[in-house]
Amino acid sequence: MNLGNVNDQLIAENAQLKKAVSAIQSFKQRDGDYYKVDSAFARRFEFKVAKVVNNTVGLSKNYLTIDKGTLDGIEPGMGVICPQGVVGTVMQCSEHFSRVYSILHSESKVSSEIKNLTLRTKNDKALGIAEWGGMNPKNINLNTIDRFKPISQGDSVVTSEQNVIYPSGTMIGRIRKLSAKQDQAFFEIEVELATDFRNLSYVYIVNNKLKKEQDLLEQSTTEEKK
């Protein structure tokens, strides 16, 4: 009983640490950046702990159920992560539970970035979209990476700064295999996932406090183009 209480306490403390780390990472600037991130933007992410009460991994569209709902401030569209990396997105909520579609879902797409020393030295970026191929729950595909980017097996794949539901730099996995034919513009990349979906116990729900403001602005400009 005591070990269980200690574990719950550590998980809650980790949620606070993730909030602090996310703010610090947002304040960091790349070489050559000419603007300063304000505090509201840097502290836009909040994290809440939830327990996984149901989970699938063997389907083409996989879901999780967690024990937090609208009474806990959870809403559809919020991101879900775990200590190892990205998990998925909240799809539907009741008062006490939420349904999450994991990244092991045929319709899931995550804006991603490859990180390595060469790219960092050149102040370059390798941006792509992580999508599950529907086969192995341990691997995911990374698409639209320019085949001339200096990347290699073992490089880290993380969420990019273009995400509105995940903090940038959240681990997705590491490059397991990559190849490119002469007539192809992009690499074919397979990423080994950091998250072990067969053994998920606790997750963190991510609330981007500025997401609604950004969504409203982007929606208004889209409607003007119609």
CYANA upper distance limits for C-alpha pairs under 8 A (distance plus 0.5 A):
  1 MET  CA      5 ASN  CA      6.96
  2 ASN  CA      6 VAL  CA      6.70
  3 LEU  CA      7 ASN  CA      6.59
  4 GLY  CA      8 ASP  CA      6.77
  5 ASN  CA      9 GLN  CA      6.72
  6 VAL  CA     10 LEU  CA      6.72
  7 ASN  CA     11 ILE  CA      6.74
  8 ASP  CA     12 ALA  CA      6.78
  9 GLN  CA     13 GLU  CA      6.70
 10 LEU  CA     14 ASN  CA      6.62
 11 ILE  CA     15 ALA  CA      6.96
 11 ILE  CA     49 VAL  CA      7.72
 12 ALA  CA     16 GLN  CA      7.27
 12 ALA  CA     48 LYS  CA      8.35
 12 ALA  CA     49 VAL  CA      6.91
 13 GLU  CA     17 LEU  CA      6.82
 14 ASN  CA     18 LYS  CA      6.58
 15 ALA  CA     19 LYS  CA      6.94
 15 ALA  CA     47 PHE  CA      6.06
 15 ALA  CA     48 LYS  CA      7.02
 15 ALA  CA     49 VAL  CA      7.32
 15 ALA  CA    204 TYR  CA      7.43
 16 GLN  CA     20 ALA  CA      6.93
 16 GLN  CA     47 PHE  CA      7.66
 17 LEU  CA     21 VAL  CA      6.58
 18 LYS  CA     22 SER  CA      6.43
 18 LYS  CA     47 PHE  CA      7.91
 19 LYS  CA     23 ALA  CA      6.87
 19 LYS  CA     43 ARG  CA      7.99
 19 LYS  CA     45 PHE  CA      6.89
 19 LYS  CA     46 GLU  CA      6.40
 19 LYS  CA     47 PHE  CA      7.05
 20 ALA  CA     24 ILE  CA      6.85
 21 VAL  CA     25 GLN  CA      6.62
 22 SER  CA     26 SER  CA      6.68
 22 SER  CA     42 ALA  CA      7.81
 22 SER  CA     43 ARG  CA      7.87
 22 SER  CA     45 PHE  CA      7.68
 22 SER  CA    167 PRO  CA      6.97
 22 SER  CA    168 SER  CA      8.49
 23 ALA  CA     27 PHE  CA      6.87
 23 ALA  CA     42 ALA  CA      5.13
 23 ALA  CA     43 ARG  CA      5.50
 23 ALA  CA     44 ARG  CA      8.25
 23 ALA  CA     45 PHE  CA      8.31
 24 ILE  CA     28 LYS  CA      7.09
 24 ILE  CA     42 ALA  CA      7.77
 25 GLN  CA     42 ALA  CA      8.40
 26 SER  CA     37 VAL  CA      7.64
 26 SER  CA     41 PHE  CA      8.16
 26 SER  CA     42 ALA  CA      5.45
 26 SER  CA    168 SER  CA      8.50
 27 PHE  CA     36 LYS  CA      8.11
 27 PHE  CA     37 VAL  CA      6.19
 27 PHE  CA     38 ASP  CA      8.30
 27 PHE  CA     42 ALA  CA      6.50
 29 GLN  CA     33 ASP  CA      6.63
 29 GLN  CA     36 LYS  CA      8.20
 30 ARG  CA    123 ASN  CA      8.03
 31 ASP  CA    123 ASN  CA      7.58
 37 VAL  CA     41 PHE  CA      7.15
 37 VAL  CA     42 ALA  CA      7.14
 38 ASP  CA     42 ALA  CA      6.85
 39 SER  CA     43 ARG  CA      6.49
 40 ALA  CA     44 ARG  CA      6.47
 41 PHE  CA    210 LEU  CA      8.09
 44 ARG  CA    207 ASN  CA      8.39
 44 ARG  CA    208 ASN  CA      5.96
 44 ARG  CA    209 LYS  CA      5.62
 44 ARG  CA    210 LEU  CA      6.63
 45 PHE  CA    167 PRO  CA      7.67
 45 PHE  CA    206 VAL  CA      6.98
 45 PHE  CA    207 ASN  CA      5.98
 45 PHE  CA    208 ASN  CA      5.14
 45 PHE  CA    209 LYS  CA      6.74
 46 GLU  CA    206 VAL  CA      6.30
 46 GLU  CA    207 ASN  CA      5.56
 46 GLU  CA    208 ASN  CA      7.13
 46 GLU  CA    209 LYS  CA      8.03
 47 PHE  CA    204 TYR  CA      6.31
 47 PHE  CA    205 ILE  CA      5.98
 47 PHE  CA    206 VAL  CA      5.37
 47 PHE  CA    207 ASN  CA      6.80
 48 LYS  CA    204 TYR  CA      5.82
 48 LYS  CA    205 ILE  CA      5.61
 48 LYS  CA    206 VAL  CA      7.33
 49 VAL  CA    202 TYR  CA      7.50
 49 VAL  CA    203 VAL  CA      6.41
 49 VAL  CA    204 TYR  CA      5.18
 49 VAL  CA    205 ILE  CA      6.88
 50 ALA  CA     66 ILE  CA      6.49
 50 ALA  CA     67 ASP  CA      6.29
 50 ALA  CA     68 LYS  CA      6.41
 50 ALA  CA    202 TYR  CA      6.24
 50 ALA  CA    203 VAL  CA      5.93
 50 ALA  CA    204 TYR  CA      6.66
 50 ALA  CA    205 ILE  CA      7.66
 51 LYS  CA     66 ILE  CA      5.95
 51 LYS  CA     67 ASP  CA      6.07
 51 LYS  CA     68 LYS  CA      8.31
 51 LYS  CA    201 SER  CA      6.43
 51 LYS  CA    202 TYR  CA      5.01
 51 LYS  CA    203 VAL  CA      6.81
 52 VAL  CA     64 LEU  CA      7.35
 52 VAL  CA     65 THR  CA      6.43
 52 VAL  CA     66 ILE  CA      5.03
 52 VAL  CA     67 ASP  CA      7.16
 52 VAL  CA    200 LEU  CA      7.20
 52 VAL  CA    201 SER  CA      5.75
 52 VAL  CA    202 TYR  CA      6.20
 52 VAL  CA    203 VAL  CA      7.55
 53 VAL  CA     64 LEU  CA      8.09
 53 VAL  CA     65 THR  CA      6.10
 53 VAL  CA     66 ILE  CA      6.01
 53 VAL  CA     67 ASP  CA      7.14
 53 VAL  CA    201 SER  CA      8.41
 54 ASN  CA     64 LEU  CA      5.99
 54 ASN  CA     65 THR  CA      5.44
 54 ASN  CA     66 ILE  CA      7.62
 55 ASN  CA     62 ASN  CA      8.11
 55 ASN  CA     63 TYR  CA      6.41
 55 ASN  CA     64 LEU  CA      4.81
 55 ASN  CA     65 THR  CA      6.90
 56 THR  CA     62 ASN  CA      5.81
 56 THR  CA     63 TYR  CA      6.21
 56 THR  CA     64 LEU  CA      7.05
 57 VAL  CA     62 ASN  CA      6.15
 57 VAL  CA     63 TYR  CA      8.25
 57 VAL  CA    104 LEU  CA      7.46
 57 VAL  CA    137 PRO  CA      6.79
 57 VAL  CA    197 PHE  CA      7.33
 57 VAL  CA    198 ARG  CA      7.42
 58 GLY  CA     62 ASN  CA      7.71
 58 GLY  CA    137 PRO  CA      7.88
 59 LEU  CA    134 GLY  CA      8.17
 60 SER  CA    104 LEU  CA      7.97
 60 SER  CA    105 HIS  CA      6.51
 60 SER  CA    106 SER  CA      6.45
 60 SER  CA    134 GLY  CA      5.86
 60 SER  CA    135 MET  CA      8.38
 61 LYS  CA    101 TYR  CA      8.09
 61 LYS  CA    104 LEU  CA      7.20
 61 LYS  CA    105 HIS  CA      4.72
 61 LYS  CA    106 SER  CA      6.15
 61 LYS  CA    107 GLU  CA      8.23
 62 ASN  CA    101 TYR  CA      6.60
 62 ASN  CA    102 SER  CA      6.49
 62 ASN  CA    103 ILE  CA      8.47
 62 ASN  CA    104 LEU  CA      6.20
 62 ASN  CA    105 HIS  CA      5.72
 63 TYR  CA     99 ARG  CA      7.36
 63 TYR  CA    100 VAL  CA      5.95
 63 TYR  CA    101 TYR  CA      4.90
 63 TYR  CA    102 SER  CA      6.04
 63 TYR  CA    105 HIS  CA      8.19
 64 LEU  CA     99 ARG  CA      6.39
 64 LEU  CA    100 VAL  CA      5.46
 64 LEU  CA    101 TYR  CA      6.81
 64 LEU  CA    102 SER  CA      7.31
 65 THR  CA     97 PHE  CA      7.35
 65 THR  CA     98 SER  CA      6.21
 65 THR  CA     99 ARG  CA      5.22
 65 THR  CA    100 VAL  CA      6.59
 66 ILE  CA     97 PHE  CA      6.15
 66 ILE  CA     98 SER  CA      5.90
 66 ILE  CA     99 ARG  CA      7.16
 66 ILE  CA    100 VAL  CA      8.11
 67 ASP  CA     96 HIS  CA      6.57
 67 ASP  CA     97 PHE  CA      5.15
 67 ASP  CA     98 SER  CA      7.19
 68 LYS  CA     72 ASP  CA      6.47
 68 LYS  CA     74 ILE  CA      7.35
 68 LYS  CA     95 GLU  CA      8.19
 68 LYS  CA     96 HIS  CA      5.63
 68 LYS  CA     97 PHE  CA      5.17
 68 LYS  CA     98 SER  CA      6.50
 69 GLY  CA     73 GLY  CA      7.20
 69 GLY  CA     74 ILE  CA      5.68
 69 GLY  CA     75 GLU  CA      7.95
 69 GLY  CA     93 CYS  CA      5.94
 69 GLY  CA     94 SER  CA      5.94
 69 GLY  CA     95 GLU  CA      5.24
 69 GLY  CA     96 HIS  CA      4.74
 69 GLY  CA     97 PHE  CA      4.86
 69 GLY  CA     98 SER  CA      5.75
 70 THR  CA     74 ILE  CA      5.38
 70 THR  CA     75 GLU  CA      6.83
 70 THR  CA     93 CYS  CA      6.73
 70 THR  CA     94 SER  CA      6.60
 70 THR  CA     95 GLU  CA      5.21
 70 THR  CA     96 HIS  CA      7.14
 70 THR  CA     97 PHE  CA      8.25
 71 LEU  CA     95 GLU  CA      5.74
 71 LEU  CA     96 HIS  CA      6.96
 72 ASP  CA     95 GLU  CA      8.36
 72 ASP  CA     96 HIS  CA      8.06
 74 ILE  CA     78 MET  CA      7.90
 74 ILE  CA     93 CYS  CA      7.77
 74 ILE  CA     98 SER  CA      8.17
 74 ILE  CA    205 ILE  CA      8.24
 75 GLU  CA     90 VAL  CA      7.50
 75 GLU  CA     92 GLN  CA      7.99
 75 GLU  CA     93 CYS  CA      7.07
 76 PRO  CA     89 THR  CA      8.18
 76 PRO  CA     90 VAL  CA      5.36
 76 PRO  CA     91 MET  CA      5.42
 76 PRO  CA     92 GLN  CA      5.93
 76 PRO  CA     93 CYS  CA      7.17
 77 GLY  CA     89 THR  CA      6.49
 77 GLY  CA     90 VAL  CA      5.75
 77 GLY  CA     91 MET  CA      6.79
 77 GLY  CA    165 ILE  CA      7.86
 78 MET  CA     89 THR  CA      6.24
 78 MET  CA     90 VAL  CA      5.79
 78 MET  CA    165 ILE  CA      6.40
 78 MET  CA    205 ILE  CA      7.18
 78 MET  CA    206 VAL  CA      6.28
 78 MET  CA    207 ASN  CA      6.27
 78 MET  CA    208 ASN  CA      7.99
 79 GLY  CA     87 VAL  CA      8.43
 79 GLY  CA     88 GLY  CA      6.57
 79 GLY  CA     89 THR  CA      5.03
 79 GLY  CA     90 VAL  CA      6.75
 79 GLY  CA    165 ILE  CA      5.45
 79 GLY  CA    166 TYR  CA      6.27
 79 GLY  CA    205 ILE  CA      6.36
 79 GLY  CA    206 VAL  CA      5.41
 79 GLY  CA    207 ASN  CA      7.52
 80 VAL  CA     86 VAL  CA      7.15
 80 VAL  CA     87 VAL  CA      5.87
 80 VAL  CA     88 GLY  CA      5.57
 80 VAL  CA     89 THR  CA      6.01
 80 VAL  CA     90 VAL  CA      7.46
 80 VAL  CA    100 VAL  CA      8.38
 80 VAL  CA    166 TYR  CA      8.29
 80 VAL  CA    203 VAL  CA      7.12
 80 VAL  CA    204 TYR  CA      6.14
 80 VAL  CA    205 ILE  CA      5.07
 80 VAL  CA    206 VAL  CA      6.29
 81 ILE  CA     85 GLY  CA      6.15
 81 ILE  CA     86 VAL  CA      4.94
 81 ILE  CA     87 VAL  CA      5.18
 81 ILE  CA     88 GLY  CA      7.27
 81 ILE  CA    203 VAL  CA      6.23
 81 ILE  CA    204 TYR  CA      5.76
 81 ILE  CA    205 ILE  CA      7.06
 81 ILE  CA    206 VAL  CA      7.85
 82 CYS  CA     86 VAL  CA      6.90
 82 CYS  CA     87 VAL  CA      6.98
 82 CYS  CA    195 THR  CA      7.90
 82 CYS  CA    202 TYR  CA      7.37
 82 CYS  CA    203 VAL  CA      5.09
 82 CYS  CA    204 TYR  CA      6.24
 83 PRO  CA    203 VAL  CA      8.02
 84 GLN  CA    171 MET  CA      7.34
 84 GLN  CA    194 ALA  CA      6.17
 84 GLN  CA    195 THR  CA      5.79
 85 GLY  CA    170 THR  CA      6.41
 85 GLY  CA    171 MET  CA      5.03
 85 GLY  CA    172 ILE  CA      5.95
 85 GLY  CA    173 GLY  CA      8.16
 85 GLY  CA    194 ALA  CA      6.35
 85 GLY  CA    195 THR  CA      5.97
 86 VAL  CA    103 ILE  CA      8.20
 86 VAL  CA    166 TYR  CA      8.48
 86 VAL  CA    170 THR  CA      7.14
 86 VAL  CA    171 MET  CA      6.88
 86 VAL  CA    172 ILE  CA      6.14
 86 VAL  CA    194 ALA  CA      8.50
 86 VAL  CA    195 THR  CA      7.28
 87 VAL  CA    102 SER  CA      5.98
 87 VAL  CA    103 ILE  CA      6.58
 87 VAL  CA    195 THR  CA      7.51
 87 VAL  CA    197 PHE  CA      8.45
 87 VAL  CA    203 VAL  CA      8.47
 88 GLY  CA    100 VAL  CA      6.86
 88 GLY  CA    101 TYR  CA      6.10
 88 GLY  CA    102 SER  CA      4.42
 88 GLY  CA    103 ILE  CA      5.58
 89 THR  CA    100 VAL  CA      5.91
 89 THR  CA    101 TYR  CA      6.10
 89 THR  CA    102 SER  CA      6.92
 89 THR  CA    103 ILE  CA      8.47
 90 VAL  CA     98 SER  CA      7.23
 90 VAL  CA     99 ARG  CA      6.50
 90 VAL  CA    100 VAL  CA      4.80
 90 VAL  CA    101 TYR  CA      6.99
 91 MET  CA     98 SER  CA      7.90
 91 MET  CA     99 ARG  CA      6.07
 91 MET  CA    100 VAL  CA      5.70
 91 MET  CA    101 TYR  CA      6.80
 92 GLN  CA     98 SER  CA      6.20
 92 GLN  CA     99 ARG  CA      5.60
 92 GLN  CA    100 VAL  CA      7.60
 93 CYS  CA     97 PHE  CA      6.43
 93 CYS  CA     98 SER  CA      4.72
 93 CYS  CA     99 ARG  CA      6.69
 94 SER  CA     98 SER  CA      6.64
101 TYR  CA    105 HIS  CA      7.05
101 TYR  CA    108 SER  CA      8.33
102 SER  CA    108 SER  CA      7.91
103 ILE  CA    108 SER  CA      5.92
103 ILE  CA    109 LYS  CA      7.84
103 ILE  CA    110 VAL  CA      8.41
103 ILE  CA    131 GLU  CA      7.86
103 ILE  CA    132 TRP  CA      7.19
104 LEU  CA    108 SER  CA      7.78
104 LEU  CA    132 TRP  CA      6.13
104 LEU  CA    134 GLY  CA      7.60
104 LEU  CA    137 PRO  CA      7.07
105 HIS  CA    132 TRP  CA      6.95
105 HIS  CA    134 GLY  CA      7.79
106 SER  CA    131 GLU  CA      7.93
106 SER  CA    132 TRP  CA      6.66
106 SER  CA    133 GLY  CA      7.68
106 SER  CA    134 GLY  CA      6.92
107 GLU  CA    131 GLU  CA      8.40
108 SER  CA    131 GLU  CA      6.70
108 SER  CA    132 TRP  CA      7.77
109 LYS  CA    129 ILE  CA      6.71
109 LYS  CA    130 ALA  CA      6.17
109 LYS  CA    131 GLU  CA      5.70
110 VAL  CA    129 ILE  CA      6.04
110 VAL  CA    130 ALA  CA      5.56
110 VAL  CA    131 GLU  CA      7.39
110 VAL  CA    159 THR  CA      7.62
110 VAL  CA    163 ASN  CA      8.24
111 SER  CA    127 LEU  CA      7.96
111 SER  CA    128 GLY  CA      6.62
111 SER  CA    129 ILE  CA      5.35
111 SER  CA    130 ALA  CA      6.97
111 SER  CA    159 THR  CA      6.50
111 SER  CA    160 SER  CA      6.22
111 SER  CA    162 GLN  CA      7.06
111 SER  CA    163 ASN  CA      6.64
112 SER  CA    127 LEU  CA      6.25
112 SER  CA    128 GLY  CA      5.70
112 SER  CA    129 ILE  CA      6.03
112 SER  CA    130 ALA  CA      6.75
112 SER  CA    142 LEU  CA      8.50
112 SER  CA    157 VAL  CA      7.14
112 SER  CA    158 VAL  CA      6.10
112 SER  CA    159 THR  CA      4.91
112 SER  CA    160 SER  CA      5.16
113 GLU  CA    125 LYS  CA      7.64
113 GLU  CA    126 ALA  CA      6.08
113 GLU  CA    127 LEU  CA      5.02
113 GLU  CA    128 GLY  CA      6.63
113 GLU  CA    157 VAL  CA      6.16
113 GLU  CA    158 VAL  CA      5.90
113 GLU  CA    159 THR  CA      6.43
113 GLU  CA    160 SER  CA      5.54
114 ILE  CA    125 LYS  CA      7.87
114 ILE  CA    126 ALA  CA      5.95
114 ILE  CA    127 LEU  CA      7.16
114 ILE  CA    151 ILE  CA      8.18
114 ILE  CA    155 ASP  CA      7.15
114 ILE  CA    156 SER  CA      6.25
114 ILE  CA    157 VAL  CA      5.06
114 ILE  CA    158 VAL  CA      6.92
115 LYS  CA    119 LEU  CA      7.32
115 LYS  CA    120 ARG  CA      7.86
115 LYS  CA    125 LYS  CA      8.46
115 LYS  CA    126 ALA  CA      8.20
115 LYS  CA    155 ASP  CA      6.70
115 LYS  CA    156 SER  CA      5.78
115 LYS  CA    157 VAL  CA      6.75
115 LYS  CA    158 VAL  CA      7.90
116 ASN  CA    120 ARG  CA      6.81
116 ASN  CA    151 ILE  CA      7.80
116 ASN  CA    155 ASP  CA      6.42
116 ASN  CA    156 SER  CA      7.41
117 LEU  CA    121 THR  CA      6.49
118 THR  CA    122 LYS  CA      6.74
118 THR  CA    150 PRO  CA      7.30
119 LEU  CA    123 ASN  CA      6.44
119 LEU  CA    124 ASP  CA      5.43
119 LEU  CA    125 LYS  CA      6.75
119 LEU  CA    126 ALA  CA      8.24
119 LEU  CA    150 PRO  CA      7.36
119 LEU  CA    151 ILE  CA      8.46
120 ARG  CA    124 ASP  CA      6.72
120 ARG  CA    125 LYS  CA      8.34
126 ALA  CA    145 ILE  CA      6.73
126 ALA  CA    146 ASP  CA      7.84
126 ALA  CA    149 LYS  CA      7.14
127 LEU  CA    144 THR  CA      8.01
127 LEU  CA    145 ILE  CA      6.65
127 LEU  CA    160 SER  CA      7.77
128 GLY  CA    142 LEU  CA      6.81
128 GLY  CA    143 ASN  CA      5.97
128 GLY  CA    144 THR  CA      5.56
128 GLY  CA    145 ILE  CA      5.82
129 ILE  CA    142 LEU  CA      6.10
129 ILE  CA    143 ASN  CA      5.71
129 ILE  CA    144 THR  CA      7.10
130 ALA  CA    140 ILE  CA      7.17
130 ALA  CA    141 ASN  CA      6.14
130 ALA  CA    142 LEU  CA      4.93
130 ALA  CA    143 ASN  CA      6.82
131 GLU  CA    140 ILE  CA      6.46
131 GLU  CA    141 ASN  CA      5.76
131 GLU  CA    142 LEU  CA      6.82
131 GLU  CA    143 ASN  CA      8.03
132 TRP  CA    139 ASN  CA      7.89
132 TRP  CA    140 ILE  CA      5.10
132 TRP  CA    141 ASN  CA      6.22
133 GLY  CA    140 ILE  CA      6.73
133 GLY  CA    141 ASN  CA      6.81
136 ASN  CA    140 ILE  CA      8.34
137 PRO  CA    197 PHE  CA      7.78
138 LYS  CA    192 GLU  CA      6.46
138 LYS  CA    193 LEU  CA      6.02
138 LYS  CA    196 ASP  CA      7.60
138 LYS  CA    197 PHE  CA      8.34
139 ASN  CA    190 GLU  CA      7.10
139 ASN  CA    191 VAL  CA      5.95
139 ASN  CA    192 GLU  CA      5.05
139 ASN  CA    193 LEU  CA      5.87
140 ILE  CA    190 GLU  CA      6.39
140 ILE  CA    191 VAL  CA      5.70
140 ILE  CA    192 GLU  CA      7.06
140 ILE  CA    193 LEU  CA      7.16
141 ASN  CA    188 GLU  CA      8.31
141 ASN  CA    189 ILE  CA      6.31
141 ASN  CA    190 GLU  CA      5.23
141 ASN  CA    191 VAL  CA      6.43
142 LEU  CA    188 GLU  CA      7.76
142 LEU  CA    189 ILE  CA      5.77
142 LEU  CA    190 GLU  CA      6.74
142 LEU  CA    191 VAL  CA      7.29
143 ASN  CA    186 PHE  CA      7.88
143 ASN  CA    187 PHE  CA      7.71
143 ASN  CA    188 GLU  CA      7.28
143 ASN  CA    189 ILE  CA      7.35
144 THR  CA    186 PHE  CA      6.04
144 THR  CA    187 PHE  CA      7.64
145 ILE  CA    149 LYS  CA      7.96
145 ILE  CA    186 PHE  CA      5.72
145 ILE  CA    187 PHE  CA      6.22
146 ASP  CA    185 ALA  CA      6.64
146 ASP  CA    186 PHE  CA      5.14
146 ASP  CA    187 PHE  CA      6.85
147 ARG  CA    180 ALA  CA      7.02
147 ARG  CA    184 GLN  CA      8.23
147 ARG  CA    185 ALA  CA      6.47
147 ARG  CA    186 PHE  CA      5.12
147 ARG  CA    187 PHE  CA      5.32
151 ILE  CA    155 ASP  CA      7.39
152 SER  CA    175 ILE  CA      7.78
152 SER  CA    178 LEU  CA      7.93
153 GLN  CA    174 ARG  CA      8.17
153 GLN  CA    175 ILE  CA      5.56
153 GLN  CA    176 ARG  CA      6.23
153 GLN  CA    177 LYS  CA      6.58
153 GLN  CA    178 LEU  CA      7.38
154 GLY  CA    174 ARG  CA      5.86
154 GLY  CA    175 ILE  CA      5.42
154 GLY  CA    176 ARG  CA      6.80
155 ASP  CA    174 ARG  CA      5.96
155 ASP  CA    175 ILE  CA      5.97
156 SER  CA    171 MET  CA      8.09
156 SER  CA    172 ILE  CA      8.36
156 SER  CA    173 GLY  CA      6.57
156 SER  CA    174 ARG  CA      5.03
156 SER  CA    175 ILE  CA      7.09
157 VAL  CA    171 MET  CA      6.89
157 VAL  CA    172 ILE  CA      6.01
157 VAL  CA    173 GLY  CA      5.76
157 VAL  CA    174 ARG  CA      6.00
157 VAL  CA    175 ILE  CA      7.53
157 VAL  CA    191 VAL  CA      8.20
158 VAL  CA    168 SER  CA      7.75
158 VAL  CA    169 GLY  CA      5.51
158 VAL  CA    170 THR  CA      5.72
158 VAL  CA    171 MET  CA      4.95
158 VAL  CA    172 ILE  CA      5.51
158 VAL  CA    173 GLY  CA      7.45
159 THR  CA    163 ASN  CA      7.40
159 THR  CA    166 TYR  CA      7.46
159 THR  CA    167 PRO  CA      7.64
159 THR  CA    168 SER  CA      5.52
159 THR  CA    169 GLY  CA      5.61
159 THR  CA    170 THR  CA      5.74
159 THR  CA    171 MET  CA      7.10
159 THR  CA    172 ILE  CA      7.31
160 SER  CA    168 SER  CA      5.49
160 SER  CA    169 GLY  CA      6.82
161 GLU  CA    167 PRO  CA      8.04
161 GLU  CA    168 SER  CA      5.35
161 GLU  CA    169 GLY  CA      8.16
162 GLN  CA    168 SER  CA      8.19
163 ASN  CA    167 PRO  CA      7.53
163 ASN  CA    168 SER  CA      7.24
164 VAL  CA    208 ASN  CA      7.45
164 VAL  CA    211 LYS  CA      6.67
165 ILE  CA    206 VAL  CA      7.38
165 ILE  CA    207 ASN  CA      7.70
165 ILE  CA    208 ASN  CA      6.62
165 ILE  CA    211 LYS  CA      7.96
166 TYR  CA    170 THR  CA      7.59
166 TYR  CA    206 VAL  CA      7.32
166 TYR  CA    208 ASN  CA      8.37
171 MET  CA    194 ALA  CA      7.27
172 ILE  CA    193 LEU  CA      6.32
172 ILE  CA    194 ALA  CA      6.17
172 ILE  CA    195 THR  CA      7.86
173 GLY  CA    191 VAL  CA      6.45
173 GLY  CA    192 GLU  CA      5.81
173 GLY  CA    193 LEU  CA      4.76
173 GLY  CA    194 ALA  CA      4.95
173 GLY  CA    195 THR  CA      8.17
174 ARG  CA    191 VAL  CA      5.84
174 ARG  CA    192 GLU  CA      5.88
174 ARG  CA    193 LEU  CA      7.30
174 ARG  CA    194 ALA  CA      7.88
175 ILE  CA    189 ILE  CA      7.40
175 ILE  CA    190 GLU  CA      6.53
175 ILE  CA    191 VAL  CA      4.89
175 ILE  CA    192 GLU  CA      6.74
176 ARG  CA    189 ILE  CA      8.09
176 ARG  CA    190 GLU  CA      6.02
176 ARG  CA    191 VAL  CA      5.59
176 ARG  CA    192 GLU  CA      6.13
177 LYS  CA    189 ILE  CA      6.25
177 LYS  CA    190 GLU  CA      5.61
177 LYS  CA    191 VAL  CA      7.51
178 LEU  CA    187 PHE  CA      6.94
178 LEU  CA    188 GLU  CA      5.94
178 LEU  CA    189 ILE  CA      4.86
178 LEU  CA    190 GLU  CA      6.82
179 SER  CA    187 PHE  CA      6.16
179 SER  CA    188 GLU  CA      5.79
179 SER  CA    189 ILE  CA      7.22
180 ALA  CA    184 GLN  CA      6.79
180 ALA  CA    186 PHE  CA      7.20
180 ALA  CA    187 PHE  CA      5.33
180 ALA  CA    188 GLU  CA      6.51
196 ASP  CA    200 LEU  CA      7.20
210 LEU  CA    214 GLN  CA      6.89
211 LYS  CA    215 ASP  CA      6.51
212 LYS  CA    216 LEU  CA      6.49
213 GLU  CA    217 LEU  CA      6.81
214 GLN  CA    218 GLU  CA      6.68
215 ASP  CA    219 GLN  CA      6.45
216 LEU  CA    220 SER  CA      6.67
217 LEU  CA    221 THR  CA      6.93
218 GLU  CA    222 THR  CA      6.69
219 GLN  CA    223 GLU  CA      6.76
220 SER  CA    224 GLU  CA      6.92
221 THR  CA    225 LYS  CA      7.20
222 THR  CA    226 LYS  CA      7.48
